[in-house]
Every structure is written in structure tokens, then in C-alpha cells.
Amino acid sequence: GWSESTYTTHCISLHVIQALITADQMGYEVKFPKKALIQDLAFEASKGNVPSTYLIERLELLAALGASFSYEEVIQKLAADTSLLSIDFLRLMSLRQELELPVQLEALDSLAQQTLFGEMYFKGSKSWIYQDIPATILAHSILSKDRTADHQEKLEAIQVWLLRQRGAYGWANTYYSTQIVEALLPILLNAK
């Protein structure tokens, strides 16, 4: 576990692994069993006997590790799952984009919502952890990285929605706050 008397927490393990991978990619000397991790993740992803959310996490980690894997085959199976949460659908789109596989951006339109003021956001699921903010941040990231069309109008509508979600005491939590700032800061720094 993560402390002496507790069990391992999947969510914390995922964040720790992602942090180690990011630090390694940034050139820091990080010692973790990269080869063994890739083998375990690839084995689990190949079997496909974990819930879709966890399978997508494994694919994302494999991609971040630069592992050679039959991503497209697994992604196609996941995309065909009609019970897939909207956030997971967005994560698959983002993963396809990262792996330079074809992405159908038109599918974003079916998930987009618009406020009376013209702001745009994307519905998360009803689960407590997957709400509208992370889904909208992910959609913003997908649109920001796409170079096949001009998405400036949509991006601005999303940015306004994200800013409006900040209450008197900040956004919903620290994690969302960092994600929103990470999404908006480059835009604010490049503003004229």
C-alpha cells in the first residue's frame, strides 16, 4: 500500500506512475522498472479483461512509455463498446491523436453542450469522478492539438466556460484547478 497499514489505491498508483514517466521524459534520473511495467501493462491490455476505463489507462501509460503495442486493434474494440462513458470516449480520441491515428472530430459535436451565453462544455458521466470539467478540459486539449481545421471559436467558448466554473473559493478541487490552469495558461501567455 501507499502507507504501512493501508492497501494500494489504484488512483494514486496511476498518478505516481504518470509522474515518474513525465519526470523521465523531462530528463530527470528516475529509477522505476520500466521494462517490467511495459510488460505488465501490455499483458493486461492484451487480455482486455479489465473495465474499459482501466484498459484505456493502461493504453495511455503504454503510449507514454513509448511501448510498441497493437493500439489500434484494442482502441477499435473499445470504441465499439456502446456502454463507454463519454469521458472514456474522449480519452480514446485523445489517445488516437497522440498515436497519430485517424480521429473523427465530428464525434465531439455529439458530446458538446452550449449554455445560453454561448459557452461550450462537454458532458461527463454521472459518476462522481467524471464530471463536466475534466471532459471539457480533454475536449479542449483535443481541439487545441488538431491542425486539420480552425477551432478557435469553439476553443474560446470552452475557455470562457472553464473560467466561469471558478467559484469564490476556486474550482471544484485542486486537481481540476491545475488542469484548467495548464490548459489556459499557454493561451493567456500568448494573448496580445
Sequence and secondary structure as in RCSB ss.txt:
>XXXX:A:sequence
GWSESTYTTHCISLHVIQALITADQMGYEVKFPKKALIQDLAFEASKGNVPSTYLIERLELLAALGASFSYEEVI
QKLAADTSLLSIDFLRLMSLRQELELPVQLEALDSLAQQTLFGEMYFKGSKSWIYQDIPATILAHSILSKDRTAD
HQEKLEAIQVWLLRQRGAYGWANTYYSTQIVEALLPILLNAK
>XXXX:A:secstr
  STTS   HHHHHHHHHHHHHHHHTT      HHHHHHHHHHHHHH  S HHHHHHHHHHHHHTT    HHHHH
HHHHT TT  HHHHHHHHHHHHHTT    THHHHHHEEE TTS EEE   SSSSS HHHHHHHHHHHHHH  SS 
 HHHHHHHHHHHHHT BTTBSSSHHHHHHHHHHHHHHHHH  
